Amino acid sequence: MNHPPDIWSAEPAPRLLASRDIRTGALRFPPFRTDSVLAAQQERVPLAATGRIYSFTTVHPNPKSGEPPFALGYVDLAGPVRIFGRIRGEAIAVDASCEAVADDKLGYAFRTLSA
């Protein structure tokens, strides 16, 4: 997949990027665009590759849509930063380990890791 440059690092194993305020160290996801007036006060930093599910819910789309149920939730990454996104995989549960993965439709998602 071609990773959108706005949120993925160029490393061989791409990681999500955040903006870190140069003065306070506060992290923000998604990162500010490089043409933002606030970009000069920020630096782009890669986030931790893995995290833990803080909270989630299962969404059941209208049956007429043909879409299967899916999980949405918050994932805590080291930094600290909490990111909202789609969660895939087996054993989706609060405090389960997961990793950020590229998604062709959404840009990113999280996938649970085996215990």
N, C-alpha and C positions, 0 to 999 in steps of 0.2 A: 504494500500500500504506500502511496505517496503521502507522507505525514504533513498536515498543514503546518507551515513554518511558524505560525503564530503561537502554537502551544506545545510543540515537540522540539526537543534538542536534536542536534545533528550528530550525536554520538552513535557508534555502531549499534548500541542497544538504546534506542531513543527513550527519553524520559520527559514527562510533562514539565513545562516551564512555568515559573511564577515571576512576578515582579517583586523585588525587595526594595523597600524604601531605604535610601542611603543613610538618612538621618536616624530613623527609628528602628530599622531592621524588620518592620512589619511586612509580612508576605501577603500577596494578593494573587488570586487565580480567578479568571485567566489573566495573563500578564497584560500590561498596558501595551497598546500598539506603539511601534517605534515612531510614528508621526504624531503621537499624543503630546500635548503641551506638558504633561506630567512625566514624560519619558526621561527627561534629563535628571529627574530626581530619583530615578529607579535604576536598578540593575536586574538583568534577567538571570535567574538561577534555576538549575534543574532541581526538581523535587525528588523525594525518596521514591524508589521504584515500587515499594510495597507499603501497605497500610492495613488498618483494621476497620471493619464496618462499625460505625457508630450507631446508625439507625437505618431502617429500610422499611419499605412497604411493597406489596405486590399489587400491580395495576392489572385489572381485568378489562381489556378493551371491549367495546360493543361487539357481540358475536358477528354482526353483519360486516365488520371490518376485516374479518379473517385473520386478524393479528392474535398471536398467542399471548397469554399473560406474561408480564415481565416485572422485574424488580427495579425500583429506584431507591436510592438512599444516599446517605452521607458516609464518606470514608475519611478517616483521620490518617494523615501522613505526617511524618516527622517534620518539624519545622517550627512550630506546629501550623498546619493548615488543614482545614476540613473542606472537602470537595463533594459537591452533589453530582450524581451521575447514575447511569444505568449500571446494574450489577448482574453479571452472568456467572454461570457455573453451578456446581453442585454444592449442597450444604450451605446455602446462603443463610447466615445467622449473625446476630449482633456479636461483635468481637472476633468474627472469622477473619483470617488473613486473606488479603487479596492484592492484586497487582493492577497497575494501569496498563491498558492495551489500546492500540489504535483501533478505530472503528470507521469504516468507510462512510457511513451515514451520519454519525454523531460527532466524529472527530476523536473521541475517546470514550472508553467505558472501563469498568473494573471487572476482573475475573477472579473468582475465588481460587485459592491455592489449596492443594491437598494437605491434610494435616500430617 
